C-alpha cells in the first residue's frame, strides 16, 4: 500500500505544480527535439560547465530523467534537485542533459516491464529515443566525450529503475549509473534480467532512504547481492542507505553531490 501511494503521489508531482519564479543558473539552457519513438516532441534541459565557452576541451555527459525537476523551481514540484547550484559550487566539468518526462506517460516510459496494476513497459522505446535520437544530437551539437566511460545515466524512483536497466541493456553506451530510490518492486523481471546477465562492467551508485517504504531497503539489498555477484570490479559499486531518508526531492538533492563525486572520481 505504501509503495502504491508513493507512486501515485510522485506521478502527480511530476505532472503538475509549478513555483512562481525561475531558479536555474545562467549555465542552464533548453531546446526541443523530435522524439519519434515517443510520439511527439520533448523539451531537453542542458547544463554546461562554467568553463564551457572558454576552452576547446570535451566534457563527460550525465543523462538525467525528469528534467523538469533538476534545475528550476518554476518547472518542478516539491522542490528541485538544484543540480546546477551543486555543480556550479564544485566548478564541475560535466554536461548534464535533463530529459522532460512524459507527464501521464511517465510510468510507461520509465518502466522496462509491465506491472499488473500500473501497466507500463515502454522503457525500451524511451531508451531508444535517448540512445539513438537524443545522444547523437547532443554529441553533434555540444563538446562531449562520447565513449561509455564518460556517459552516465542518473535518476530516482522509476528514473532509478530505468537507469539501472539502461546499463544492462546498453553496456556499450553507459558506463556509469546513479540509481536513487529505485522502484525495483515494479517488476520481478528486473531480477530475472540480472540473473541472466553474464557480467556488469560499469560504475554504479545505489542510494535509498530507510524511511521510503517498508520494502525499499529489502528490494535494494536483494538487488545489491546480485550486482556484487555479477559486477566485474566490486570497487565500482557502492550502496548508501540514508537514515531517516524519505522518498522525495529533499533526499535526492542532499545526496546528489556525494553520488556525483563518487561516480566521477576516476575521470
C-alpha positions as CSV (number, residue, x, y, z in Angstrom):
1,X,0.0,0.0,0.0
2,X,2.8,2.4,0.9
3,X,4.6,1.9,-2.4
4,X,1.4,2.3,-4.4
5,X,0.6,5.6,-2.6
6,X,4.1,6.9,-3.3
7,X,3.9,6.0,-7.0
8,X,0.6,7.8,-7.4
9,X,1.8,10.9,-5.5
10,X,5.1,11.2,-7.3
11,X,3.4,10.8,-10.7
12,X,1.1,13.7,-9.8
13,X,4.1,15.7,-8.6
14,X,6.0,15.3,-11.9
15,X,2.9,16.2,-13.9
16,X,1.6,19.3,-12.4
17,X,2.7,22.0,-10.0
18,X,5.0,25.0,-10.5
19,X,6.7,27.5,-8.4
20,X,6.3,31.3,-9.0
21,X,9.8,32.1,-10.2
22,X,12.7,30.6,-12.2
23,X,15.7,29.5,-10.2
24,X,18.0,27.9,-12.8
25,X,21.5,29.3,-13.2
26,X,22.9,31.0,-16.3
27,X,24.6,27.8,-17.2
28,X,21.3,26.1,-18.0
29,X,19.5,26.3,-21.3
30,X,17.0,24.2,-23.2
31,X,15.9,23.0,-26.6
32,X,13.1,20.9,-28.1
33,X,13.7,17.8,-30.1
34,X,11.5,15.4,-32.1
35,X,11.1,12.1,-30.3
36,X,9.6,9.7,-32.9
37,X,9.9,6.8,-30.5
38,X,7.7,8.6,-28.0
39,X,5.2,10.0,-30.4
40,X,6.0,13.8,-30.2
41,X,8.5,16.4,-29.0
42,X,10.5,16.6,-25.8
43,X,12.0,19.5,-24.0
44,X,15.6,19.0,-23.0
45,X,17.5,21.0,-20.4
46,X,21.2,21.4,-20.8
47,X,23.7,22.3,-18.0
48,X,27.1,23.4,-19.3
49,X,30.2,23.7,-17.2
50,X,31.5,27.1,-16.0
51,X,34.4,27.0,-18.5
52,X,32.5,25.5,-21.5
53,X,32.9,28.6,-23.7
54,X,36.5,29.3,-22.6
55,X,38.0,26.0,-23.8
56,X,38.1,23.6,-26.7
57,X,38.1,20.6,-24.4
58,X,35.4,18.0,-24.4
59,X,33.3,17.0,-21.4
60,X,31.6,13.9,-20.0
61,X,27.8,13.8,-20.1
62,X,25.2,12.8,-17.5
63,X,21.8,12.0,-18.8
64,X,19.1,12.5,-16.2
65,X,15.4,11.8,-16.2
66,X,12.5,14.1,-15.0
67,X,14.3,17.1,-16.4
68,X,11.5,19.4,-15.0
69,X,12.8,18.8,-11.5
70,X,16.5,19.2,-11.9
71,X,17.3,22.9,-12.2
72,X,14.3,25.1,-11.9
73,X,11.7,25.5,-9.2
74,X,9.4,27.0,-11.8
75,X,9.1,23.7,-13.6
76,X,9.5,21.4,-10.6
77,X,7.2,20.2,-7.9
78,X,8.0,19.7,-4.3
79,X,11.4,21.4,-4.8
80,X,14.1,21.0,-7.5
81,X,17.3,18.9,-7.3
82,X,19.4,22.0,-7.5
83,X,21.8,20.2,-9.9
84,X,23.1,23.5,-11.4
85,X,23.9,25.0,-8.0
86,X,25.7,21.9,-6.8
87,X,27.8,21.7,-10.0
88,X,28.5,25.4,-10.0
89,X,29.8,25.2,-6.5
90,X,32.1,22.3,-7.4
91,X,33.2,24.0,-10.6
92,X,32.3,20.6,-12.1
93,X,33.4,19.9,-15.6
94,X,30.4,17.8,-16.7
95,X,27.5,18.4,-19.1
96,X,24.1,17.4,-17.7
97,X,21.2,16.6,-20.1
98,X,17.8,16.7,-18.4
99,X,15.0,14.9,-20.3
100,X,11.5,16.0,-19.9
101,X,9.2,13.3,-18.6
102,X,6.1,12.3,-20.5
103,X,3.6,13.5,-17.9
104,X,0.8,11.0,-17.8
105,X,3.1,8.7,-19.9
106,X,5.8,8.8,-17.3
107,X,5.1,5.4,-15.8
108,X,5.0,3.8,-19.2
109,X,8.2,5.4,-20.4
110,X,10.4,4.8,-17.3
111,X,9.5,1.1,-16.8
112,X,11.0,-1.6,-18.9
113,X,8.4,-4.2,-17.9
114,X,4.7,-4.2,-17.1
115,X,3.1,-4.2,-13.7
116,X,-0.3,-5.9,-13.2
117,X,-1.8,-2.9,-11.5
118,X,0.0,0.1,-13.1
119,X,0.8,-1.1,-16.6
120,X,4.0,0.3,-18.0
121,X,6.6,-1.4,-20.1
122,X,7.6,1.2,-22.7
123,X,11.1,1.7,-21.3
124,X,12.8,0.3,-24.4
125,X,11.1,3.0,-26.5
126,X,12.3,5.7,-24.1
127,X,15.9,4.4,-24.1
128,X,15.8,4.0,-27.9
129,X,15.0,7.7,-28.0
130,X,17.7,8.6,-25.6
131,X,20.4,6.4,-27.2
132,X,19.6,6.7,-30.9
133,X,18.0,10.2,-31.2
134,X,19.0,12.4,-28.3
135,X,22.6,11.3,-27.7
136,X,23.6,11.6,-31.3
137,X,22.1,15.1,-31.4
138,X,23.9,16.1,-28.1
139,X,27.2,14.7,-29.4
140,X,26.9,16.6,-32.6
141,X,26.0,19.9,-31.1
142,X,28.0,20.0,-27.9
143,X,31.6,19.4,-26.9
144,X,31.2,15.9,-25.5
145,X,33.3,12.9,-24.7
146,X,31.2,10.2,-26.4
147,X,32.6,7.0,-25.0
148,X,30.8,4.8,-22.4
149,X,33.3,5.7,-19.6
150,X,32.2,9.3,-20.0
151,X,28.5,8.7,-20.3
152,X,26.4,8.4,-17.1
153,X,22.7,7.8,-16.7
154,X,21.0,9.0,-13.5
155,X,17.6,9.1,-11.9
156,X,15.4,8.5,-8.9
157,X,12.3,6.2,-8.2
158,X,11.2,5.0,-11.7
159,X,14.1,7.0,-13.0
160,X,16.4,4.9,-10.8
161,X,14.8,1.8,-12.2
162,X,15.3,2.7,-15.8
163,X,18.8,3.9,-15.2
164,X,19.8,0.6,-13.8
165,X,18.1,-1.2,-16.7
166,X,19.9,1.0,-19.2
167,X,23.4,-0.1,-18.1
168,X,22.3,-3.7,-18.6
169,X,20.5,-3.0,-21.9
170,X,23.2,-0.7,-23.4
171,X,26.6,-1.6,-21.8
172,X,28.4,-0.1,-24.7
173,X,26.7,3.3,-24.3
174,X,26.5,3.8,-20.5
175,X,29.5,3.1,-18.3
176,X,28.1,4.7,-15.1
177,X,24.7,4.9,-13.3
178,X,23.3,6.9,-10.4
179,X,20.4,4.8,-9.1
180,X,18.4,6.7,-6.4
181,X,15.4,5.1,-4.6
182,X,14.9,2.6,-7.4
183,X,11.4,1.1,-7.9
184,X,12.7,-2.4,-8.1
185,X,9.3,-3.6,-6.8
186,X,7.7,-2.7,-10.1
187,X,8.5,-6.0,-11.8
188,X,10.2,-9.2,-10.8
189,X,11.6,-9.3,-14.4
190,X,14.3,-6.9,-13.3
191,X,15.8,-9.5,-11.1
192,X,15.5,-12.1,-13.8
193,X,17.3,-9.9,-16.2
194,X,20.2,-9.5,-13.8
195,X,20.2,-13.3,-13.2
196,X,20.7,-13.7,-17.0
197,X,23.3,-11.1,-17.3
198,X,26.8,-12.6,-17.6
199,X,28.8,-9.7,-16.1
200,X,28.3,-6.0,-15.3
201,X,31.2,-3.7,-16.4
202,X,30.0,-0.4,-15.0
203,X,30.3,2.0,-12.1
204,X,27.1,2.0,-10.1
205,X,25.9,4.1,-7.2
206,X,22.8,2.9,-5.3
207,X,21.1,5.1,-2.7
208,X,17.9,5.0,-0.8
209,X,16.4,6.2,2.5
210,X,15.4,3.9,5.3
211,X,12.0,5.7,5.6
212,X,10.8,5.5,2.0
213,X,8.7,2.4,2.3
214,X,8.8,-0.9,4.2
215,X,10.2,-2.7,1.1
216,X,12.6,-0.2,-0.3
217,X,15.7,-1.4,1.6
218,X,14.8,-5.0,1.3
219,X,14.5,-4.7,-2.5
220,X,17.7,-2.7,-2.7
221,X,19.7,-5.3,-0.7
222,X,18.3,-8.1,-2.8
223,X,19.5,-6.4,-6.0
224,X,22.8,-5.5,-4.3
225,X,23.6,-9.1,-3.7
226,X,23.0,-9.9,-7.4
227,X,25.1,-7.0,-8.5
228,X,28.0,-7.9,-6.3
229,X,28.0,-11.4,-7.8
230,X,27.8,-10.1,-11.4
231,X,29.9,-6.9,-11.4
232,X,33.4,-7.1,-12.9
233,X,35.1,-4.9,-10.2
234,X,33.4,-4.7,-6.8
235,X,35.2,-1.3,-6.2
236,X,32.9,0.0,-9.0
237,X,29.8,-0.5,-6.9
238,X,28.6,1.5,-3.9
239,X,25.4,1.4,-1.9
240,X,24.3,4.0,0.6
241,X,21.3,3.9,2.9
242,X,20.4,7.3,4.4
243,X,19.0,7.4,7.9
244,X,15.5,9.0,8.0
245,X,15.7,9.5,4.3
246,X,12.3,9.8,2.6
247,X,11.1,9.4,-1.0
248,X,11.3,13.0,-2.1
249,X,13.4,15.7,-3.8
250,X,14.9,16.7,-0.4
251,X,16.7,13.3,-0.2
252,X,17.8,13.3,-3.8
253,X,19.0,16.9,-3.6
254,X,21.0,16.3,-0.5
255,X,22.6,13.1,-1.8
256,X,23.4,14.2,-5.4
257,X,26.8,15.9,-4.6
258,X,28.2,12.8,-3.0
259,X,27.0,10.5,-5.7
260,X,28.4,12.8,-8.4
261,X,31.8,13.0,-6.8
262,X,32.0,9.2,-6.4
263,X,30.8,8.5,-10.0
264,X,33.3,10.9,-11.4
265,X,36.2,10.0,-9.1
266,X,38.0,8.1,-11.8
267,X,37.5,10.7,-14.6
